[in-house]
Amino acid sequence: MRTYEDSYRHKGLRMQLVKILKDKGITDERVLSAIQHIPRHYFMDSAFDKIAYEDRAFPIAEGQTISQPYTVAYQTQLLEVKPYEKVLEIGTGSGYQAIVLGEMQAQVYTIERQKKLFDEHRKFVLRSKYPNIKYFYGDGFEGLPTFAPFDKVIVTAAAPYIPPKLVQQLKTGGKMVIPVGEGHVQRMLRLTKQADGSATQEIFENFSFVPMLEGRNN
């Protein structure tokens, strides 16, 4: 049975990580505070404990990754999350991004298509600390129409196109942050939904994500 410890050393490493993120241009203090408070090493195999606070992605189960902290901070900063906003996350993965949003007091609805990852979250040590995060097993392209509309949508996998159902589930004035593109590199987009149902686009930096796939994987 794994034991979880968040030592002074871990906290010191998180402070160093926050400094790296600031140096890379992350300015949102609420994002930085969330990353400083969350023990990222809990989300990984204990073999990664000593390197958990390096600014890079690491493998998790089912061929997925826990995203690079800079990527998490960048997407979260673009999302402009305010406390108590309803946020739909597509791709729970390790759960780290959802918990960053939860730490920022968002009401998070997160979908995972990999049954194994979804089931592993049921026993995750930090889960009970964030009752404001709700976990769903499903197809991210479908979103969660039952719980719509959402203030914000964040997609944490490379979408081959902008899923129309996710735009539909945004409130007017709501924002979606999504990496779009096939191949190894995607362009980060921020969409803002207009009153007529269309969405304006802003284009940001290039990133590399695992692909967003349709359907559920048992």
MOFENJO-V425129 format. One record per pair of residues at least 24 apart in sequence whose C-alpha atoms are under 10 Angstrom apart, sorted by sequence separation. I is the first residue (numbers start at 1). J is the second residue. D is the distance in whole Angstrom. If there is no record, write none. Layout:
i	j	d
I	J	D
I	J	D
This chain:
i	j	d
12	36	9
14	38	9
72	96	9
73	97	9
76	100	8
81	105	9
82	106	7
83	107	8
84	108	9
93	117	7
94	118	9
107	131	9
108	132	6
109	133	6
110	134	6
111	135	6
112	136	6
113	137	6
114	138	8
141	165	7
142	166	7
143	167	9
145	169	6
150	174	7
151	175	7
152	176	6
153	177	6
154	178	6
155	179	7
158	182	7
167	191	9
169	193	10
170	194	10
171	195	9
172	196	8
173	197	10
175	199	9
177	201	10
179	203	10
184	208	6
185	209	7
11	36	7
14	39	8
72	97	6
76	101	8
81	106	7
82	107	10
92	117	8
93	118	8
105	130	9
107	132	5
108	133	5
109	134	5
110	135	5
111	136	5
112	137	5
113	138	5
114	139	9
140	165	10
141	166	7
143	168	9
144	169	8
145	170	10
149	174	9
150	175	9
151	176	9
152	177	8
153	178	8
154	179	9
155	180	9
158	183	9
167	192	9
168	193	9
172	197	7
174	199	9
175	200	10
176	201	9
177	202	10
179	204	9
181	206	10
183	208	9
184	209	8
185	210	10
186	211	10
10	36	10
11	37	8
14	40	9
40	66	9
66	92	10
67	93	9
71	97	10
72	98	10
92	118	8
94	120	9
95	121	8
103	129	9
106	132	7
107	133	6
108	134	6
109	135	6
110	136	6
111	137	6
112	138	6
113	139	6
140	166	9
143	169	8
150	176	10
158	184	9
160	186	9
167	193	7
171	197	9
172	198	9
173	199	9
175	201	10
179	205	9
180	206	9
181	207	10
182	208	10
183	209	10
184	210	9
11	38	9
64	91	10
66	93	7
67	94	9
69	96	9
73	100	9
94	121	8
99	126	9
102	129	9
103	130	8
105	132	7
106	133	8
107	134	8
108	135	8
109	136	7
110	137	9
111	138	6
112	139	7
113	140	7
142	169	10
158	185	9
159	186	8
162	189	10
170	197	9
172	199	9
179	206	8
180	207	9
181	208	9
182	209	10
183	210	10
184	211	9
11	39	8
65	93	7
66	94	6
69	97	9
72	100	8
76	104	10
93	121	9
99	127	9
102	130	6
105	133	9
110	138	10
111	139	7
112	140	7
158	186	7
159	187	10
179	207	7
180	208	10
181	209	10
182	210	10
183	211	9
10	39	8
40	69	9
64	93	7
65	94	7
66	95	8
67	96	8
72	101	10
92	121	9
95	124	9
101	130	10
102	131	9
103	132	9
111	140	6
157	186	10
158	187	9
162	191	10
168	197	7
170	199	10
179	208	8
180	209	9
182	211	8
10	40	9
64	94	8
66	96	7
67	97	8
94	124	10
99	129	9
102	132	6
103	133	10
110	140	9
111	141	10
158	188	9
167	197	8
168	198	9
179	209	8
181	211	9
182	212	10
10	41	8
62	93	9
66	97	9
95	126	10
99	130	7
101	132	10
102	133	6
111	142	10
167	198	8
168	199	10
180	211	10
6	38	9
7	39	10
61	93	9
95	127	9
98	130	10
101	133	9
102	134	10
111	143	8
167	199	8
179	211	10
180	212	10
6	39	7
60	93	8
61	94	9
99	132	9
110	143	9
111	144	8
179	212	10
5	39	9
6	40	10
20	54	9
21	55	8
35	69	8
60	94	7
98	132	10
99	133	8
109	143	10
110	144	9
164	198	10
4	39	10
6	41	9
18	53	10
20	55	8
59	94	9
98	133	7
109	144	8
5	41	9
6	42	9
17	53	6
98	134	9
154	190	9
4	41	9
5	42	8
13	50	9
16	53	8
17	54	7
18	55	10
35	72	9
98	135	9
153	190	10
4	42	7
13	51	9
14	52	9
15	53	9
16	54	9
17	55	7
35	73	8
95	133	10
109	147	9
153	191	9
3	42	10
10	49	9
13	52	9
14	53	6
34	73	9
152	191	10
2	42	10
10	50	9
13	53	6
14	54	9
95	135	9
152	192	9
9	50	10
12	53	10
13	54	9
31	72	9
32	73	7
109	150	9
4	46	9
10	52	9
11	53	10
31	73	6
108	150	10
2	45	9
3	46	9
10	53	8
31	74	9
92	135	8
107	150	10
110	153	10
2	46	8
26	70	8
31	75	10
32	76	10
92	136	9
107	151	10
108	152	10
109	153	9
110	154	9
111	155	10
25	70	9
28	73	9
31	76	7
32	77	9
91	136	10
92	137	9
106	151	10
108	153	10
110	155	10
24	70	8
27	73	9
28	74	9
30	76	10
31	77	7
86	132	10
87	133	9
88	134	10
89	135	10
90	136	10
91	137	10
106	152	10
26	73	7
27	74	10
30	77	9
91	138	10
21	69	8
22	70	9
25	73	10
26	74	7
28	76	9
29	77	9
84	132	9
90	138	10
91	139	9
92	140	10
20	69	10
21	70	6
25	74	9
28	77	6
31	80	9
90	139	9
91	140	7
158	207	9
20	70	9
21	71	10
24	74	10
26	76	10
27	77	8
28	78	9
30	80	10
31	81	9
43	93	10
44	94	8
64	114	10
90	140	5
158	208	8
159	209	9
18	69	9
22	73	10
26	77	7
30	81	9
43	94	6
89	140	9
90	141	8
157	208	9
158	209	5
159	210	9
160	211	8
161	212	10
17	69	8
18	70	9
21	73	8
26	78	10
28	80	9
30	82	9
42	94	10
43	95	8
44	96	10
62	114	7
88	140	10
90	142	10
157	209	5
158	210	6
159	211	6
160	212	7
17	70	9
21	74	9
43	96	7
61	114	10
62	115	10
64	117	9
90	143	8
156	209	7
157	210	5
158	211	4
159	212	5
160	213	9
40	94	10
42	96	9
62	116	8
89	143	9
90	144	10
156	210	8
157	211	5
158	212	5
159	213	8
18	73	10
61	116	8
62	117	7
88	143	8
89	144	10
156	211	9
157	212	5
158	213	9
159	214	10
40	96	7
61	117	7
88	144	8
98	154	10
156	212	8
157	213	9
39	96	9
60	117	9
97	154	9
155	212	9
38	96	9
61	120	10
88	147	9
97	156	8
88	148	9
35	96	10
38	99	8
86	147	9
87	148	10
88	149	9
35	97	10
38	100	7
86	148	9
87	149	9
88	150	7
37	100	9
86	149	8
87	150	6
88	151	8
89	152	9
90	153	8
91	154	9
92	155	9
93	156	8
35	99	9
36	100	10
86	150	5
87	151	6
88	152	6
89	153	6
90	154	6
91	155	7
92	156	8
93	157	9
34	99	9
35	100	7
38	103	8
85	150	8
86	151	5
87	152	5
88	153	5
89	154	5
90	155	5
91	156	6
92	157	10
34	100	6
35	101	10
37	103	8
85	151	6
86	152	7
87	153	6
88	154	6
89	155	6
90	156	6
91	157	7
33	100	9
34	101	8
84	151	10
85	152	7
86	153	9
87	154	7
88	155	8
89	156	7
90	157	8
32	100	10
34	102	9
35	103	9
31	100	8
34	103	6
35	104	10
82	151	9
30	100	10
31	101	8
33	103	9
34	104	6
81	151	9
82	152	10
30	101	10
33	104	9
34	105	10
81	152	8
141	212	9
31	103	9
79	151	10
80	152	9
140	212	8
141	213	8
142	214	9
30	103	9
31	104	7
79	152	7
139	212	10
140	213	8
141	214	6
142	215	9
30	104	7
79	153	8
139	213	8
140	214	7
141	215	8
79	154	7
139	214	6
140	215	8
78	154	10
90	166	9
138	214	9
139	215	5
140	216	9
138	215	7
139	216	5
76	154	8
88	166	9
138	216	6
139	217	9
75	154	8
137	216	8
138	217	9
75	155	9
137	217	9
43	124	8
75	156	9
88	169	9
137	218	10
42	124	9
43	125	9
88	170	9
42	125	8
43	126	9
87	170	9
42	126	8
72	156	9
86	170	10
71	156	9
86	171	10
39	126	9
87	174	10
89	176	10
38	126	9
87	175	10
88	176	9
89	177	10
90	178	9
67	156	8
87	176	9
67	157	10
64	157	10
81	175	10
79	174	10
80	175	9
79	175	7
78	175	9
79	176	7
80	177	10
78	176	9
79	177	6
78	177	7
79	178	10
113	212	10
77	177	10
113	213	8
75	176	10
76	177	8
113	214	8
114	215	10
115	216	8
116	217	9
75	177	7
113	215	7
114	216	6
115	217	6
116	218	7
74	177	10
75	178	8
113	216	5
114	217	5
115	218	5
75	179	9
112	216	8
113	217	6
114	218	7
112	217	9
113	218	8
78	188	10
78	189	9
79	190	8
78	190	7
79	191	10
75	188	8
74	188	10
75	189	10
75	190	9
4	125	8
91	212	8
3	125	10
90	212	9
91	213	10
78	204	9
74	205	10
71	207	8
71	208	9
71	209	10
67	208	10
67	209	8
67	210	10
65	209	9
64	209	9
65	210	8
64	210	7
63	210	9
64	211	9
57	209	10
